[in-house]
């Protein structure tokens, strides 16, 4: 029988102590005792990898070789060495069994007996609880050392500091790099000079040929700002300053959301300060922080003109967000950030997308949004597509399709198995054994399908979406009804063609002539008549309604 062995330890300290070698020695002896065949290429090990994750090099190689039908059995010391999570344990055991590879545990051999399966579940739950308990104890112990000032919050030191290779996390072993420390102090002094900006300092460091903290030749504003904002240069390495919160925005509507987490500041009394050597005085650091805050508040921004899609448009080429530019002749354009970013230009990755005329795009989006809100049939069709799963991410749709395909294959296998038994190709015992195996795989896939369906339903939240859209449409339709307004002793009436006054020389004003009070028809076709109030309304609602309108437009 072709056998393989697998060993794992969670930390590099355990790997250095060669505890994994003890596991492998026991496993080799067990293989020899069974008389199985074991090649050195089928000895799989993961040094310093957590059992909470399936992304392990040794485990990946084991699964790949099992998929090629190169193995008949895998020997592991205990279930928690294979995985700490019971769901992961069942997934791996079923996957390997599906390739004809049996998993055996050295400490407690398992079988298909219900008592053994129950014991496996209990041990998996205990292993998962133990992992959570260990993580919590490590977190509390790390915080206690940080508060005592004996543990550094850094894994990589800031620019100007060096760590002791023998004691990389010991606060008392931190030393100052003289050349970099002088440059850091000079950087703070330069920024306090008149007309100094973060971008100018970055350009100055690049021109001087100073290498960045990562050894690159070009500095950017973010690196310089990070140095100027770092309180460690005043002798206090701060940690526990932020907490994990759900992310509320992303860089571009076309880029992936990522893990969906962000960081929010904690109260200052929760911060933990670890003493380190001082490079900059407290007074100088405070002056720099004040200037940074002032420059951030008073920086020139393109807010003199209102744009319908400000902070909403994204580039279709590089998928970054777009900014707005107005030429001297008065023409306005949306352009990709990748065209003007100095770092991308220096790296030869400048975006080549064309400028987008702002007036034309604003008018197109506004017309589509108005048509969407005034035609409930479009909303109903979109919701029907959403219920069918058309709005789900492609990855989730692909996983659902794979599960459905696997279930279909299992049904065909069961039918072929029954046909083989009826044709007396296989015996009844073989039929029962194969059927139990297929039933077990079918139950696993069904459970995965239920989890995916629950995740899809949670993403869609169709009832809340439908209620919100319907309420918003009713509000807009109510605002679009003809109404009369009193201004300067004359009555003005609003309709979809504009404002008209019975006392005016012309019975109906054109859509380019706004109401004297500043109000105009919300469905006027001329882009000039979209008031500031309606632009703000469109911008506030485009984040929710624009997704719906964009998906309808793309179909």
C-alpha positions in Angstrom: 0.0 0.0 0.0 1.4 3.4 -1.0 1.4 5.6 2.2 2.1 9.2 3.1 2.7 10.9 6.4 1.8 14.5 7.4 3.1 16.6 10.3 2.5 20.2 11.4 3.5 22.6 14.1 2.0 26.1 14.6 5.0 28.2 15.5 8.6 28.7 14.3 9.7 28.1 17.9 8.2 24.6 17.8 9.8 24.0 14.5 13.2 25.0 15.8 12.7 22.7 18.8 12.2 19.9 16.2 8.9 18.8 17.6 7.8 18.1 14.1 10.7 15.6 13.7 9.2 13.7 16.6 5.9 13.5 14.8 7.5 12.3 11.6 9.6 9.7 13.4 6.5 8.2 15.0 4.7 8.2 11.7 7.6 6.5 9.9 7.7 3.8 12.5 4.0 3.2 12.2 4.2 2.9 8.5 7.1 0.4 8.8 5.0 -1.5 11.4 2.1 -1.9 8.9 4.5 -2.9 6.1 3.4 -0.1 3.9 5.5 1.6 1.2 6.7 5.1 2.0 8.8 7.3 -0.3 10.5 10.4 0.9 8.6 12.6 -1.5 5.4 11.6 0.3 6.6 13.0 3.6 4.7 16.2 4.0 5.4 18.8 6.7 4.3 22.3 7.5 6.6 24.2 9.9 5.1 27.2 11.5 1.6 27.1 9.9 -1.6 27.5 11.8 -4.1 24.6 11.7 -6.9 27.2 11.4 -6.1 27.7 7.7 -6.1 25.4 4.8 -3.5 27.4 2.9 -0.4 25.3 3.8 2.3 24.3 1.3 2.7 20.8 2.6 -1.0 20.2 2.8 -1.5 21.5 -0.7 1.1 19.1 -2.1 -0.5 16.2 -0.2 -3.9 17.1 -1.7 -2.4 17.5 -5.2 -0.7 14.1 -5.1 -3.8 12.4 -3.7 -5.8 13.9 -6.6 -3.4 12.1 -9.0 -4.2 8.8 -7.3 -0.6 8.4 -6.1 -1.6 7.5 -2.5 -3.6 4.9 -0.8 -3.4 6.0 2.8 -2.3 9.1 4.8 -1.1 8.8 8.4 -1.4 11.7 10.8 -0.6 11.7 14.6 -3.9 13.4 15.6 -6.9 15.2 14.0 -5.7 18.6 15.3 -2.5 18.2 13.3 -4.6 17.9 10.1 -6.8 20.9 11.0 -8.0 22.7 14.0 -11.5 23.3 12.6 -13.9 20.4 12.5 -15.4 21.5 9.2 -11.9 21.6 7.7 -11.3 18.1 9.1 -14.4 16.7 7.5 -13.7 18.5 4.2 -10.1 17.1 4.0 -11.1 13.5 5.0 -14.0 13.5 2.4 -11.8 14.9 -0.3 -9.0 12.4 0.2 -11.5 9.6 0.5 -13.0 10.6 -2.8 -9.6 10.1 -4.4 -9.2 6.6 -2.8 -6.9 7.8 -0.1 -7.8 6.7 3.5 -6.9 9.0 6.4 -5.7 7.3 9.6 -4.8 8.9 13.0 -2.0 7.4 15.0 -3.2 8.4 18.5 -6.7 7.2 18.0 -7.5 5.0 14.9 -10.8 5.9 13.4 -13.4 3.8 11.6 -16.9 4.3 10.2 -18.4 3.2 13.5 -20.8 6.0 14.8 -19.0 6.1 18.1 -15.7 6.8 16.4 -17.3 9.5 14.2 -18.8 11.1 17.3 -15.4 11.1 19.0 -13.9 12.7 15.9 -16.4 15.5 16.0 -15.8 16.0 19.8 -12.1 16.2 19.3 -12.5 18.6 16.4 -14.6 20.9 18.6 -12.1 20.7 21.5 -9.2 21.5 19.1 -11.1 24.6 17.8 -11.8 25.7 21.3 -8.2 25.2 22.3 -7.0 27.3 19.4 -9.3 30.2 20.4 -8.2 29.9 24.0 -4.5 30.0 23.0 -5.1 33.0 20.8 -6.8 34.9 23.6 -4.1 34.0 26.1 -1.4 35.2 23.7 -3.3 38.4 23.1 -3.6 39.2 26.8 0.0 38.2 27.5 1.2 40.4 24.7 -0.8 43.4 26.0 0.7 42.8 29.5 4.2 42.9 28.1 3.4 46.1 26.1 2.1 47.9 29.1 5.2 46.9 31.1 7.3 48.4 28.4 9.3 45.2 27.7 7.8 44.3 24.3 8.0 46.4 21.1 4.9 46.9 19.0 7.0 46.8 15.9 7.9 43.9 13.6 9.7 46.3 11.3 11.4 49.3 12.8 10.5 52.9 11.6 13.0 54.8 9.5 15.9 55.8 11.8 15.8 52.9 14.2 17.4 49.4 14.3 16.6 46.3 16.2 18.8 43.8 17.9 18.8 40.6 15.7 19.1 38.4 18.8 16.3 40.3 20.6 14.1 41.8 17.9 11.0 42.5 20.1 12.8 43.7 23.2 12.3 47.5 23.8 15.6 48.0 25.6 17.6 46.7 22.6 16.3 49.4 20.2 19.1 51.7 18.9 19.2 54.7 16.7 20.8 54.7 13.3 22.8 58.0 13.3 22.7 58.8 9.6 18.9 58.1 9.2 18.2 59.9 12.5 19.9 63.1 11.3 17.8 62.9 8.1 14.6 62.4 10.2 15.3 65.4 12.3 16.1 67.5 9.2 12.9 66.4 7.6 10.9 67.8 10.5 12.8 71.1 10.3 12.3 71.3 6.5 8.6 70.9 6.9 8.4 73.8 9.3 9.9 76.1 6.7 7.5 78.5 4.8 5.8 77.0 1.7 7.0 73.5 2.5 4.7 70.7 1.6 4.8 66.9 1.9 5.1 66.5 -1.9 8.0 68.9 -2.0 9.8 67.0 0.7 9.3 63.7 -1.2 10.7 65.3 -4.3 13.6 66.7 -2.4 14.5 63.3 -0.8 14.3 61.6 -4.3 16.6 64.3 -5.8 19.1 63.8 -3.0 19.2 60.1 -3.8 18.1 58.9 -0.3 16.8 55.4 -0.3 13.3 54.8 1.1 12.7 52.7 4.2 12.1 49.7 1.9 15.3 50.5 -0.1 13.6 52.0 -3.2 15.0 55.1 -4.9 11.7 57.1 -5.2 9.9 58.7 -2.2 6.1 59.3 -2.2 4.0 61.6 -0.1 2.5 58.8 1.9 6.0 57.7 3.1 6.9 61.2 4.1 3.6 61.8 5.8 4.0 58.5 7.7 7.3 59.7 9.2 5.9 63.1 10.1 2.9 61.6 11.8 4.8 58.8 13.7 5.0 59.6 17.5 7.8 57.1 18.0 10.3 59.8 17.1 9.4 61.6 20.3 10.3 58.6 22.3 6.9 56.9 22.5 6.1 53.8 20.4 2.3 53.8 20.6 0.1 50.7 20.0 -3.5 49.8 20.6 -4.5 53.0 18.9 -7.1 51.5 16.5 -9.8 48.9 16.5 -11.2 46.8 13.6 -14.6 48.0 12.2 -16.5 47.2 9.1 -15.3 49.1 6.0 -17.6 51.9 4.8 -15.9 52.9 1.5 -13.3 51.7 -1.0 -10.9 53.4 -3.4 -13.0 52.7 -6.5 -16.4 51.2 -7.3 -14.7 48.7 -9.7 -12.0 47.5 -7.3 -12.7 44.5 -5.0 -14.0 45.4 -1.5 -11.2 43.3 0.0 -11.7 41.8 3.5 -14.4 44.4 4.3 -12.6 45.7 7.4 -11.1 49.0 8.3 -9.7 50.6 11.4 -11.2 53.3 13.7 -9.2 55.2 16.3 -9.5 54.2 20.0 -9.8 56.7 22.8 -6.5 58.1 23.9 -6.7 56.6 27.3 -6.6 53.1 25.7 -3.3 53.7 23.9 -0.2 51.8 25.1 3.1 53.7 25.0 6.5 51.8 24.9 9.6 54.0 25.6 12.2 54.1 22.8 15.1 56.5 22.0 14.0 60.0 21.1 15.0 61.7 17.9 12.7 64.8 17.6 11.6 67.0 20.5 8.0 67.2 21.6 7.7 70.8 20.7 8.9 70.3 17.1 6.6 67.3 16.7 3.6 69.3 17.9 4.3 72.1 15.5 4.6 69.7 12.6 1.2 68.1 13.6 -0.4 71.5 13.8 0.9 72.4 10.3 -0.2 69.1 8.8 -3.8 69.6 10.2 -3.9 73.2 9.0 -2.8 72.2 5.5 -5.3 69.4 5.4 -8.1 71.8 6.3 -7.1 74.6 3.9 -5.9 72.6 1.0 -7.2 73.7 -2.4 -9.9 71.3 -3.7 -12.0 71.3 -6.8 -15.2 72.2 -4.9 -16.1 75.4 -6.6 -18.2 73.6 -9.2 -20.8 70.9 -8.6 -20.4 67.6 -10.4 -23.0 64.9 -10.5 -20.6 61.9 -10.3 -18.0 63.3 -8.0 -16.3 60.4 -6.1 -18.6 58.0 -8.0 -17.0 57.6 -11.5 -14.3 55.0 -12.0 -11.9 54.3 -14.9 -12.8 51.3 -17.1 -9.1 50.7 -18.0 -7.2 50.6 -14.7 -10.3 50.5 -12.5 -9.1 53.4 -10.3 -11.4 56.3 -9.3 -11.8 59.4 -11.4 -11.3 63.1 -10.5 -12.6 66.2 -12.2 -10.6 68.8 -14.1 -11.8 72.0 -15.8 -9.8 73.6 -18.6 -9.2 77.3 -19.0 -11.8 77.3 -21.8 -14.4 76.1 -19.3 -14.6 72.5 -20.5 -15.0 69.9 -17.7 -13.7 66.3 -17.8 -13.5 63.2 -15.6 -10.0 61.8 -15.8 -8.4 58.7 -14.2 -6.1 59.2 -11.2 -3.7 56.9 -12.9 -2.9 59.6 -15.5 -1.6 62.1 -13.0 -0.2 60.0 -10.1 3.5 60.7 -9.9 4.4 57.2 -8.6 2.6 55.4 -11.4 4.2 57.7 -14.0 7.6 57.0 -12.6 7.0 53.3 -12.7 5.8 53.4 -16.3 2.2 52.4 -15.3 0.5 55.7 -16.3 -3.1 55.1 -17.4 -3.8 55.9 -21.1 -7.6 56.2 -20.8 -9.1 59.2 -22.6 -10.8 62.1 -20.8 -14.5 61.8 -20.3 -16.6 64.9 -21.0 -18.3 65.7 -17.6 -21.4 67.4 -19.1 -22.2 64.5 -21.4 -21.7 61.8 -18.8 -23.7 63.7 -16.1 -26.6 64.2 -18.5 -26.6 60.5 -19.6 -26.5 59.3 -16.0 -29.1 61.8 -14.8 -31.5 60.8 -17.7 -31.0 57.1 -16.9 -31.7 57.7 -13.2 -34.8 59.7 -14.0 -36.1 57.0 -16.4 -35.4 54.3 -13.8 -37.3 56.2 -11.0 -40.3 57.0 -13.2 -40.7 53.5 -14.7 -41.3 51.0 -11.9 -41.3 48.2 -14.4 -37.5 48.5 -14.7 -37.1 48.2 -10.9 -39.4 45.1 -10.9 -37.3 43.5 -13.7 -34.1 44.2 -11.8 -35.4 42.7 -8.6 -36.5 39.6 -10.5 -33.0 39.3 -11.9 -31.6 39.8 -8.4 -33.8 37.0 -7.0 -32.3 34.8 -9.7 -28.8 35.5 -8.4 -27.7 37.8 -11.2 -26.4 40.4 -8.7 -24.2 38.0 -6.8 -20.4 38.3 -7.1 -18.9 36.1 -9.8 -16.9 34.1 -7.3 -20.0 33.2 -5.4 -21.9 32.4 -8.6 -19.1 30.1 -9.7 -19.1 28.3 -6.3 -22.8 27.8 -6.5 -22.5 26.4 -10.1 -19.7 24.1 -9.0 -21.8 22.7 -6.2 -24.8 22.2 -8.5 -22.6 20.4 -11.0 -21.1 18.2 -8.3 -24.6 17.3 -7.1 -25.6 16.4 -10.6 -22.6 14.1 -11.0 -23.4 12.3 -7.7 -26.9 11.7 -8.9 -25.6 10.2 -12.2 -23.1 8.1 -10.2 -25.9 6.7 -8.0 -28.0 5.9 -11.1 -25.0 4.1 -12.8 -24.3 2.2 -9.5 -27.9 1.0 -9.4 -27.8 0.0 -13.1 -24.6 -2.0 -12.4 -26.2 -3.8 -9.5 -29.3 -4.6 -11.6 -27.0 -5.9 -14.3 -25.3 -8.1 -11.7 -22.0 -6.5 -12.3 -21.4 -5.7 -8.6 -22.6 -7.5 -5.5 -25.1 -6.1 -2.9 -22.3 -5.5 -0.3 -20.3 -3.4 -2.8 -23.5 -1.5 -3.7 -24.2 -0.7 -0.1 -20.6 0.4 0.5 -20.5 2.7 -2.6 -24.0 4.1 -1.8 -22.9 5.0 1.8 -19.9 6.8 0.4 -22.0 8.7 -2.2 -24.6 9.6 0.5 -21.9 11.0 2.7 -20.5 13.2 -0.1 -24.0 14.2 -1.1 -24.7 15.4 2.5 -21.5 17.3 2.6 -22.2 19.1 -0.7 -25.8 19.8 0.4 -24.5 21.4 3.6 -22.1 23.6 1.5 -25.0 24.5 -0.8 -27.1 25.7 2.1 -24.2 27.8 3.4 -23.7 29.4 0.0 -27.5 30.1 -0.3 -27.5 31.7 3.1 -24.5 33.9 2.2 -26.2 34.8 -1.1 -29.5 35.7 0.7 -27.6 37.8 3.2 -25.8 39.7 0.4 -29.0 40.4 -1.6 -31.3 41.6 1.2 -34.0 41.9 -1.4 -36.8 43.0 0.9 -34.9 45.9 2.3 -33.8 46.9 -1.2 -37.3 46.7 -2.7 -38.8 48.7 0.2 -36.1 51.4 0.0 -36.4 51.7 -3.8 -40.2 51.9 -3.8 -40.2 54.6 -1.1 -37.6 56.6 -2.9 -39.5 56.3 -6.2 -42.7 57.5 -4.6 -40.9 60.5 -3.2 -39.5 61.5 -6.5 -42.8 61.0 -8.3 -44.5 63.1 -5.7 -41.9 65.9 -6.2 -42.4 65.7 -10.0 -46.1 66.5 -9.9 -47.1 70.0 -11.2 -47.2 72.5 -8.3 -47.6 76.2 -7.9 -45.2 78.5 -6.2 -45.6 82.1 -4.9 -42.8 84.5 -5.7 -42.9 88.3 -5.7 -46.7 88.5 -6.0 -46.9 86.2 -9.0 -47.8 82.5 -9.1 -45.5 80.2 -10.9 -46.4 76.6 -11.9 -43.9 73.8 -12.5 -44.3 71.1 -15.1 -42.0 68.8 -17.0 -41.3 71.5 -19.6 -40.3 74.2 -17.2 -41.7 77.1 -15.1 -44.4 79.4 -16.4 -46.0 82.5 -14.9 -49.4 84.0 -15.9 -48.0 87.5 -15.5 -45.0 86.9 -17.7 -44.8 88.0 -21.3 -44.3 84.5 -22.4 -46.8 81.9 -21.1 -44.1 79.3 -20.6 -40.4 79.8 -19.8 -37.8 77.6 -21.4 -36.1 75.0 -19.3 -32.9 77.0 -19.3 -34.7 79.8 -17.4 -34.8 78.9 -13.7 -37.5 79.9 -11.3 -36.7 83.2 -9.5 -36.4 81.4 -6.2 -33.8 79.0 -7.6 -36.2 76.0 -7.9 -36.4 74.2 -11.2 -38.2 71.2 -12.6 -36.4 68.0 -11.4 -37.0 66.3 -14.8 -35.9 69.1 -17.1 -33.9 67.7 -20.0 -31.4 70.5 -20.2 -28.3 69.9 -18.1 -28.1 73.6 -17.1 -31.4 73.4 -15.2 -30.2 70.8 -12.7 -29.9 72.8 -9.6 -27.3 72.5 -6.8 -29.9 71.0 -4.6 -30.8 68.3 -7.1 -27.2 67.5 -7.8 -26.6 66.9 -4.1 -29.6 64.7 -4.0 -28.4 62.7 -7.0 -25.0 62.4 -5.5 -26.3 61.1 -2.2 -28.6 58.6 -3.8 -26.3 57.5 -6.7 -24.3 55.2 -4.4 -27.4 53.0 -3.9 -29.5 53.7 -7.0 -26.5 54.1 -9.3 -25.7 50.4 -8.8 -29.2 49.5 -10.0 -29.1 51.9 -12.9 -25.6 50.7 -14.0 -26.6 47.1 -14.0 -29.7 47.7 -16.0 -27.8 49.8 -18.5 -25.2 47.1 -19.0 -27.8 44.4 -19.9 
